[in-house]
Amino acid sequence: MNLYKLSFMAVLVCLSTSCGSYLSQPVDFEAPRAGEISETTKRLRKLPAPEEKVVVGVYNFRDLTGQYKPSDVGSTFSTAVTQGATSILVKALEDSGWFTAIERENIGNLLNERNIIRSTRQEYQGGNSNEPQLPPLLYAGILLEGGIVSYDTNIMTGGLGARYLGVGASTQYRQDRVTIYLRAISTSSGKILKNVYISKTILSQALDASLFKYVSFQRLLEAETGFTRNEPVQIAVKEAIEKAVEGLIVEGIEDKIWLPKEGEAASQKLIAEYRSDKDEEELTGLYNRKYFERKYSSAIGVSLGGSLLSADFSDNNLAPQLTIDYKNDIYRSLALQLSGSVFELNSGEAFAETFAGLDAGLNYTLLPNDRLTPYAQAGAGFLTRLSETDVPDAKNNFFKFQYGLGMEYLIKDNLGIKAFGTHNITLSDELDYTINGTRDDHYFNFGIGVNFYLGGSKNNN
């Protein structure tokens, strides 16, 4: 029964990770409803009012990908993204409150209808001069061009699952990506005033749980449940276009192309918030990794830990160690590192002595743009005894090689915490005064510590 309880709990946990989708399964027909309002739409509608609305024309905001929906069973002629992006853009312009959009996508239909009105008036009113003429059409001061330039499928896929004695659950996910460009063009000069680039990921998830078990002789229990959830591509395109319109407005305010009604204070506040968000976004990589700019080129580190001897005695104990090191960047990920350490090597009653070491080597950071990054180090150094010895003709100084791995996390620009482990090979079998076998004595260092970053900023070098 304990096994069944654990299995049931595992399935329950898997389902509860997306219980909102699981518990809102459709069971009846639904009435029409207004379109979904996202956080991007709300932010667009909260923009301050403009001094004067800008008349813009949108001839066509096209799907430039030429891509069809992927299919596992054969070819399909359904497009991967919506062909109605122009309508989405016009709606976003209206929601912003900054633009007066004029009809240009189907301008031929509009002109034809105006000709019908003129000919009807002339035919049935006999050319009455008192009849008012059709008002002139508005013309656009700015044209908006661009389109959906990319739709990338399966930029990230993965899953997780487990099964034990017929009870199991699994989850899978897939992430796609849509990219748009939106540019504003002056109709008087043809100059491109602004060009905005926006991308949006599209998530698909699947979750299932199953039970396949013989509960007694010739009695089989089988149960299965699950669901899939696919983010609509149209909503992803809508959010990307709304984000592009917001960026177009704020960057236009920054360049004094247009201004808000509330004046300079509102402009500066809006620009500061936008720049803060944009800086954060620019430091975010393709797979939603947060990139961190390391501003300093050198660091002093202090660490405490332990040393573990591996030599000719079977009894080896962890002993204390203190290390101070200095590193200076040679290249973006590569640094020269110098370190000095004092530590004890202990094999119980058979051997226990204190040593000092001086090392020089290279430190390679695997993820230089991340706050949390592993690193590797390797080099050479010298080792000397600090304890007095009664062993005649004992060797006190040793040349050694070392290599190791570590992990560092930057709490602030100039402060990081680290953990590391190194393997030190002394090229001698006399470290513990005992020569036995063919293998040289060696030892391991483990520690945790802090790095204090200092010196000039990399941006100023």
Backbone torsions as a table, in degrees:
resi	resn	phi	psi	omega
1	MET	NA	-32.6	178.3
2	ASN	-61.5	-37.8	179.0
3	LEU	-63.2	-43.6	179.0
4	TYR	-64.1	-39.3	179.3
5	LYS	-63.4	-44.7	179.4
6	LEU	-64.0	-41.0	179.4
7	SER	-64.1	-43.5	178.9
8	PHE	-61.6	-41.5	179.7
9	MET	-65.2	-37.9	179.1
10	ALA	-63.7	-44.6	178.0
11	VAL	-63.2	-41.2	-179.3
12	LEU	-63.1	-40.8	179.2
13	VAL	-64.2	-43.1	179.1
14	CYS	-60.4	-43.8	-179.4
15	LEU	-69.0	-34.3	-176.5
16	SER	-70.9	-16.6	178.9
17	THR	-65.0	-25.6	176.3
18	SER	-135.1	46.3	-173.5
19	CYS	-64.7	-25.9	179.4
20	GLY	-60.3	-46.0	179.0
21	SER	-69.5	-38.3	-176.0
22	TYR	-68.0	-39.5	-176.1
23	LEU	-83.4	-9.8	-179.8
24	SER	-107.1	37.0	179.3
25	GLN	-67.3	139.7	-179.1
26	PRO	-69.8	134.3	178.7
27	VAL	-126.7	-3.6	-178.4
28	ASP	-153.5	168.1	176.3
29	PHE	-68.1	148.3	-179.1
30	GLU	-114.3	147.2	177.7
31	ALA	-76.5	157.4	175.5
32	PRO	-59.5	151.0	-178.3
33	ARG	-143.6	161.5	175.2
34	ALA	-68.6	155.1	-178.6
35	GLY	-63.0	157.0	-176.9
36	GLU	-66.6	142.8	176.9
37	ILE	-107.9	116.8	-179.4
38	SER	-94.9	173.6	176.2
39	GLU	-63.2	-32.7	177.5
40	THR	-65.5	-39.7	177.2
41	THR	-63.5	-44.0	179.3
42	LYS	-61.7	-42.1	179.9
43	ARG	-65.7	-37.8	179.1
44	LEU	-64.8	-39.6	-178.5
45	ARG	-73.6	-19.5	-178.8
46	LYS	-89.8	1.8	178.3
47	LEU	-61.9	145.6	177.7
48	PRO	-63.1	153.5	-177.3
49	ALA	-69.4	149.2	-180.0
50	PRO	-82.8	161.2	172.2
51	GLU	-61.0	-43.0	178.8
52	GLU	-153.0	134.0	179.6
53	LYS	-65.3	144.2	-179.1
54	VAL	-97.8	130.0	177.5
55	VAL	-82.3	120.4	-177.1
56	VAL	-125.7	150.1	175.4
57	GLY	-119.3	137.3	178.2
58	VAL	-123.5	104.9	-179.9
59	TYR	-75.9	-46.4	-178.5
60	ASN	-165.3	125.5	173.3
61	PHE	-111.4	96.5	-162.5
62	ARG	-96.9	163.0	166.9
63	ASP	-83.7	107.7	-178.2
64	LEU	-97.3	4.8	-176.2
65	THR	-77.4	-33.7	-175.0
66	GLY	63.0	27.3	-171.9
67	GLN	-107.6	143.7	178.0
68	TYR	-107.2	160.9	-179.2
69	LYS	-61.2	134.3	176.1
70	PRO	-68.6	145.6	-179.0
71	SER	-143.4	140.8	179.3
72	ASP	-88.8	-9.1	-173.6
73	VAL	-112.4	0.9	-179.6
74	GLY	146.9	-175.3	-177.8
75	SER	-74.1	153.4	177.7
76	THR	-137.8	148.9	-179.9
77	PHE	-106.1	12.1	174.3
78	SER	-83.0	133.8	-178.3
79	THR	-75.4	153.7	-176.9
80	ALA	-72.6	-32.2	-178.9
81	VAL	-125.9	164.1	-177.7
82	THR	-62.6	146.2	174.3
83	GLN	-95.4	4.0	-178.7
84	GLY	-108.9	35.7	-176.9
85	ALA	-65.4	-26.0	178.3
86	THR	-62.7	-42.8	178.6
87	SER	-63.6	-38.3	178.0
88	ILE	-64.4	-42.1	179.8
89	LEU	-64.6	-42.8	179.0
90	VAL	-61.4	-40.5	177.7
91	LYS	-64.7	-40.5	177.9
92	ALA	-64.4	-38.9	177.1
93	LEU	-62.7	-40.9	178.2
94	GLU	-65.8	-43.0	-179.0
95	ASP	-63.5	-31.1	-177.6
96	SER	-69.0	-29.9	-177.2
97	GLY	78.2	6.0	-176.7
98	TRP	-102.0	-12.4	-171.8
99	PHE	-131.1	148.2	167.6
100	THR	-106.3	106.1	-177.4
101	ALA	-85.7	134.4	178.4
102	ILE	-113.2	152.7	-174.9
103	GLU	-73.0	120.5	176.2
104	ARG	-136.1	-18.5	-178.3
105	GLU	-64.3	-42.4	178.7
106	ASN	-119.9	53.8	-177.0
107	ILE	-63.5	-28.9	178.6
108	GLY	-63.2	-40.0	178.0
109	ASN	-64.2	-41.1	-180.0
110	LEU	-64.6	-46.3	-179.6
111	LEU	-65.7	-37.8	178.6
112	ASN	-64.1	-40.7	179.4
113	GLU	-66.5	-37.5	177.3
114	ARG	-66.6	-35.8	176.4
115	ASN	-65.8	-37.9	177.1
116	ILE	-62.4	-42.2	179.3
117	ILE	-61.4	-46.0	-179.0
118	ARG	-62.4	-46.4	-177.3
119	SER	-66.8	-35.1	178.5
120	THR	-66.3	-43.0	178.8
121	ARG	-63.5	-41.9	-179.4
122	GLN	-66.5	-36.3	-175.3
123	GLU	-75.3	-38.1	-172.7
124	TYR	-103.8	-8.0	-179.7
125	GLN	-116.5	3.4	170.8
126	GLY	65.2	30.3	177.8
127	GLY	67.4	33.0	178.0
128	ASN	-59.4	120.5	-176.2
129	SER	-71.8	-17.3	179.6
130	ASN	-81.8	-10.3	-179.7
131	GLU	-70.1	126.8	-178.9
132	PRO	-66.8	143.1	177.9
133	GLN	-77.1	159.2	174.1
134	LEU	-62.6	135.5	178.3
135	PRO	-64.9	152.3	-179.9
136	PRO	-69.2	153.5	175.9
137	LEU	-73.8	145.8	171.8
138	LEU	-68.0	146.0	173.7
139	TYR	-114.7	151.1	-172.8
140	ALA	-87.3	132.7	171.5
141	GLY	-80.1	-23.6	-178.8
142	ILE	-137.7	136.6	172.2
143	LEU	-102.1	139.4	174.5
144	LEU	-107.8	122.8	-179.1
145	GLU	-125.5	176.1	179.1
146	GLY	128.6	-155.4	179.6
147	GLY	166.0	-177.0	175.9
148	ILE	-85.7	109.8	-169.6
149	VAL	-96.8	-15.6	-176.1
150	SER	-156.1	141.4	169.5
151	TYR	-136.6	105.9	-175.7
152	ASP	-104.1	126.1	-178.1
153	THR	-99.4	149.0	173.8
154	ASN	55.6	43.6	176.5
155	ILE	-70.0	-20.6	173.8
156	MET	-151.8	129.7	175.7
157	THR	-134.2	157.3	179.3
158	GLY	177.7	-175.8	179.8
159	GLY	178.6	177.4	-178.6
160	LEU	-154.0	140.7	179.5
161	GLY	-162.4	160.6	177.3
162	ALA	-154.1	148.3	178.3
163	ARG	-145.3	134.7	-179.9
164	TYR	-145.1	121.4	178.5
165	LEU	50.9	45.0	175.2
166	GLY	84.1	0.1	179.3
167	VAL	-115.7	128.4	-178.2
168	GLY	-162.1	168.9	177.4
169	ALA	-151.1	154.4	179.3
170	SER	-151.6	157.6	176.3
171	THR	-139.4	145.4	177.8
172	GLN	-134.8	153.7	176.9
173	TYR	-145.2	157.3	176.7
174	ARG	-144.7	141.7	-179.3
175	GLN	-126.9	127.4	174.1
176	ASP	-109.5	176.4	-176.2
177	ARG	-149.0	131.4	176.9
178	VAL	-116.4	141.0	-175.9
179	THR	-129.9	135.9	178.3
180	ILE	-130.0	155.9	170.5
181	TYR	-125.2	140.3	177.9
182	LEU	-135.0	125.6	-179.8
183	ARG	-128.1	147.5	178.2
184	ALA	-108.2	129.9	-174.6
185	ILE	-123.3	130.9	176.4
186	SER	-74.3	126.4	-179.8
187	THR	-75.8	-19.8	-179.6
188	SER	-79.7	-33.3	-176.3
189	SER	-120.0	-16.9	-175.3
190	GLY	79.7	4.6	-178.6
191	LYS	-73.8	137.3	174.0
192	ILE	-80.2	111.6	-175.0
193	LEU	-79.5	-40.9	-178.6
194	LYS	-150.7	148.7	176.6
195	ASN	-137.7	120.3	-173.5
196	VAL	-115.3	137.9	-178.5
197	TYR	-121.3	125.1	-176.9
198	ILE	-135.3	140.0	173.3
199	SER	-129.0	154.8	-178.6
200	LYS	-144.6	131.6	176.7
201	THR	-85.8	155.0	-178.2
202	ILE	-127.7	122.0	-172.5
203	LEU	-105.6	136.8	171.8
204	SER	-125.7	134.5	-177.7
205	GLN	-131.9	149.3	174.3
206	ALA	-138.9	137.7	-179.8
207	LEU	-138.3	132.7	177.4
208	ASP	-146.3	153.2	177.4
209	ALA	-138.9	145.3	-175.9
210	SER	-146.1	155.7	177.5
211	LEU	-136.0	125.9	179.8
212	PHE	-138.4	103.0	-168.8
213	LYS	-149.6	139.0	169.0
214	TYR	-84.3	113.3	-178.6
215	VAL	-85.4	-22.3	173.7
216	SER	-163.0	-176.8	-176.5
217	PHE	-63.0	123.9	179.8
218	GLN	60.8	21.6	174.9
219	ARG	-123.2	110.2	-176.2
220	LEU	-108.0	128.2	175.0
221	LEU	-103.4	124.1	179.0
222	GLU	-134.1	127.4	179.5
223	ALA	-142.6	148.6	-178.8
224	GLU	-152.1	141.0	176.6
225	THR	-150.6	162.9	179.7
226	GLY	164.6	177.9	177.9
227	PHE	-161.0	163.0	171.0
228	THR	-124.3	150.4	178.9
229	ARG	-136.7	121.4	-178.7
230	ASN	-118.6	123.1	176.7
231	GLU	-68.5	125.2	-178.1
232	PRO	-61.8	133.1	-179.2
233	VAL	-64.6	-36.2	-179.5
234	GLN	-61.5	-40.3	179.6
235	ILE	-69.0	-36.7	176.8
236	ALA	-63.4	-42.8	177.5
237	VAL	-64.4	-41.6	179.0
238	LYS	-59.4	-46.6	-179.3
239	GLU	-65.5	-38.2	178.5
240	ALA	-64.9	-41.3	179.4
241	ILE	-67.5	-41.1	177.8
242	GLU	-63.2	-39.8	176.7
243	LYS	-64.5	-37.1	178.2
244	ALA	-65.8	-41.3	178.6
245	VAL	-64.4	-42.3	177.2
246	GLU	-60.6	-45.3	178.3
247	GLY	-62.9	-38.3	178.4
248	LEU	-62.1	-42.3	-179.6
249	ILE	-65.4	-50.3	-175.0
250	VAL	-67.9	-42.3	178.5
251	GLU	-68.1	-30.2	173.4
252	GLY	-66.8	-38.6	175.0
253	ILE	-63.1	-42.0	-179.1
254	GLU	-62.0	-35.8	-179.8
255	ASP	-93.2	9.8	177.1
256	LYS	62.4	26.9	174.7
257	ILE	-73.9	-37.9	173.0
258	TRP	-146.6	164.0	-173.8
259	LEU	-136.2	152.0	175.1
260	PRO	-78.6	157.3	-179.1
261	LYS	-66.1	-29.8	-173.8
262	GLU	-77.7	-4.6	172.3
263	GLY	97.1	-167.2	-172.5
264	GLU	-65.1	-37.1	-178.2
265	ALA	-61.6	-44.7	178.1
266	ALA	-65.0	-36.8	178.8
267	SER	-61.8	-49.4	-177.2
268	GLN	-64.0	-39.3	178.8
269	LYS	-64.3	-45.1	-179.2
270	LEU	-64.5	-42.6	-179.4
271	ILE	-65.3	-41.7	-179.2
272	ALA	-62.7	-44.1	179.0
273	GLU	-64.6	-41.0	-179.3
274	TYR	-66.4	-43.4	-179.3
275	ARG	-65.4	-38.1	177.9
276	SER	-61.8	-45.6	177.8
277	ASP	-65.0	-39.9	-177.4
278	LYS	-69.2	-38.9	177.1
279	ASP	-61.7	-40.1	177.8
280	GLU	-64.8	-40.7	-179.6
281	GLU	-68.6	-37.1	-179.4
282	GLU	-69.9	-21.0	176.4
283	LEU	-92.0	7.8	178.3
284	THR	-105.8	124.0	-176.8
285	GLY	-79.0	-174.0	-176.0
286	LEU	-60.2	-40.0	-176.4
287	TYR	-99.7	34.4	175.9
288	ASN	63.3	26.8	173.9
289	ARG	-84.3	135.5	179.8
290	LYS	-86.0	115.4	178.0
291	TYR	-85.2	140.9	-177.2
292	PHE	-123.1	129.6	-178.9
293	GLU	-88.5	115.7	177.6
294	ARG	-81.2	118.4	-170.8
295	LYS	-92.0	-16.2	-173.1
296	TYR	-118.1	149.5	-172.3
297	SER	-104.0	-5.5	-179.2
298	SER	-142.4	160.2	-177.0
299	ALA	-154.3	148.7	170.9
300	ILE	-112.2	130.5	-177.2
301	GLY	-119.8	144.6	175.6
302	VAL	-129.2	133.1	-178.6
303	SER	-144.4	151.0	174.7
304	LEU	-120.6	147.1	-179.7
305	GLY	-174.6	-146.0	-177.1
306	GLY	-141.9	158.8	177.6
307	SER	-121.6	141.4	-178.5
308	LEU	-129.0	115.7	-177.9
309	LEU	-79.9	142.9	173.1
310	SER	-132.5	93.0	-173.5
311	ALA	-135.7	-131.8	-172.2
312	ASP	-95.1	-5.4	178.6
313	PHE	-104.8	145.1	-177.4
314	SER	-78.1	-25.6	-177.2
315	ASP	-93.3	102.8	-179.1
316	ASN	-122.1	123.5	-175.3
317	ASN	-111.2	148.8	176.0
318	LEU	-73.2	126.8	-176.2
319	ALA	-123.1	157.8	-174.3
320	PRO	-69.5	156.7	-178.5
321	GLN	-150.8	141.7	175.2
322	LEU	-127.3	131.5	-178.2
323	THR	-132.5	136.6	171.6
324	ILE	-123.7	129.9	-178.1
325	ASP	-136.4	161.1	177.7
326	TYR	-135.0	134.8	176.5
327	LYS	-134.3	147.9	179.7
328	ASN	-137.9	132.0	-174.6
329	ASP	-67.3	132.3	171.4
330	ILE	-95.9	-41.6	-179.6
331	TYR	-139.6	-179.1	-173.5
332	ARG	-54.5	-42.0	-177.4
333	SER	-114.8	-4.1	-172.5
334	LEU	-115.5	133.0	-177.8
335	ALA	-134.7	148.3	171.2
336	LEU	-84.8	131.2	-176.5
337	GLN	-125.7	131.1	173.8
338	LEU	-118.9	136.8	-178.2
339	SER	-145.5	147.2	173.5
340	GLY	-126.5	142.1	-175.3
341	SER	-143.3	152.2	172.3
342	VAL	-126.2	128.7	-174.7
343	PHE	-154.8	165.6	178.1
344	GLU	-115.4	141.3	171.7
345	LEU	-112.2	130.8	-168.7
346	ASN	-135.8	125.0	173.0
347	SER	-121.8	41.4	179.4
348	GLY	72.7	-140.7	-178.8
349	GLU	-72.3	-19.9	-177.2
350	ALA	-73.2	-36.1	-174.9
351	PHE	-160.4	132.0	174.1
352	ALA	-158.5	115.5	-179.2
353	GLU	-146.1	159.3	178.7
354	THR	-103.4	138.0	-177.8
355	PHE	-127.7	159.4	170.7
356	ALA	-123.8	139.2	-179.0
357	GLY	-130.0	147.5	175.5
358	LEU	-129.9	122.1	-174.2
359	ASP	-124.2	152.6	172.4
360	ALA	-138.5	139.5	-178.9
361	GLY	-174.2	-164.8	-179.0
362	LEU	-115.6	143.6	178.2
363	ASN	-121.0	121.1	-178.1
364	TYR	-112.7	120.6	178.9
365	THR	-90.7	121.7	-175.2
366	LEU	-73.8	-36.7	-178.2
367	LEU	-125.3	80.2	-172.9
368	PRO	-68.3	-15.4	-179.3
369	ASN	-102.8	12.6	179.8
370	ASP	-113.9	149.9	174.9
371	ARG	-67.7	-40.6	178.1
372	LEU	-102.9	118.5	-175.7
373	THR	-143.7	137.2	169.3
374	PRO	-78.7	157.0	175.9
375	TYR	-144.4	159.0	177.7
376	ALA	-124.6	147.3	179.6
377	GLN	-140.1	150.4	179.5
378	ALA	-156.7	150.8	179.7
379	GLY	174.9	-160.2	-179.1
380	ALA	-139.2	166.1	-179.7
381	GLY	-171.8	-173.0	179.4
382	PHE	-122.0	152.8	-178.4
383	LEU	-133.9	134.2	179.8
384	THR	-136.7	149.1	178.8
385	ARG	-78.2	140.9	171.6
386	LEU	-105.1	-18.4	-179.6
387	SER	-85.5	144.6	174.2
388	GLU	-74.3	146.6	-177.7
389	THR	-132.9	148.8	177.3
390	ASP	-99.9	1.4	-178.3
391	VAL	-77.2	119.4	-179.1
392	PRO	-67.9	145.5	178.4
393	ASP	55.0	28.7	179.1
394	ALA	-73.8	142.0	177.5
395	LYS	-81.1	126.8	-175.1
396	ASN	-107.2	-20.4	-177.4
397	ASN	-119.0	138.7	-175.1
398	PHE	-136.0	142.1	171.5
399	PHE	-94.7	142.1	-175.7
400	LYS	-145.3	160.5	169.2
401	PHE	-114.2	150.8	176.7
402	GLN	-143.7	151.9	173.8
403	TYR	-149.5	156.9	-178.6
404	GLY	-172.1	175.7	178.7
405	LEU	-128.2	154.0	178.5
406	GLY	-155.6	176.6	178.7
407	MET	-139.6	135.9	179.7
408	GLU	-130.0	141.5	175.5
409	TYR	-126.3	124.2	-179.5
410	LEU	-86.2	111.2	176.7
411	ILE	-72.4	-43.1	176.5
412	LYS	-135.4	179.0	180.0
413	ASP	-58.2	-34.5	-173.5
414	ASN	-115.4	16.4	-178.1
415	LEU	-144.7	126.2	178.6
416	GLY	-135.6	152.2	174.0
417	ILE	-110.8	149.4	-173.8
418	LYS	-143.7	159.0	172.3
419	ALA	-139.7	142.4	-173.1
420	PHE	-152.3	165.5	172.0
421	GLY	-146.7	135.9	-179.6
422	THR	-131.6	151.9	176.2
423	HIS	-112.6	124.5	-176.5
424	ASN	-114.9	126.0	-178.4
425	ILE	-113.1	119.0	-170.1
426	THR	-89.0	-8.9	-178.4
427	LEU	58.7	27.2	178.0
428	SER	-152.6	150.5	177.5
429	ASP	-106.2	16.3	-175.5
430	GLU	-107.0	10.7	-176.6
431	LEU	-61.2	-38.0	-179.1
432	ASP	-106.2	21.9	178.2
433	TYR	66.7	7.6	-176.2
434	THR	-124.9	125.9	177.4
435	ILE	-104.8	117.5	-175.6
436	ASN	-150.1	123.9	179.1
437	GLY	78.5	-167.3	-176.6
438	THR	-106.8	-8.1	-176.6
439	ARG	-88.5	136.5	176.7
440	ASP	-73.3	155.6	176.4
441	ASP	-69.4	145.0	176.1
442	HIS	-149.6	167.9	-178.8
443	TYR	-150.8	164.0	-178.7
444	PHE	-118.0	142.6	173.1
445	ASN	-115.7	135.0	175.6
446	PHE	-128.7	144.5	179.6
447	GLY	-167.9	164.3	170.5
448	ILE	-129.2	149.4	-177.5
449	GLY	-169.4	-165.4	-178.4
450	VAL	-130.1	151.1	173.0
451	ASN	-115.7	127.5	175.6
452	PHE	-104.3	112.4	-177.4
453	TYR	-85.8	141.0	-174.8
454	LEU	-151.0	-179.7	179.1
455	GLY	88.6	-171.5	-177.1
456	GLY	-73.2	153.3	177.5
457	SER	-69.2	143.9	177.7
458	LYS	-59.9	-31.3	-178.3
459	ASN	-67.6	-19.1	-177.3
460	ASN	-102.1	-2.2	-177.9
461	ASN	-76.6	NA	NA
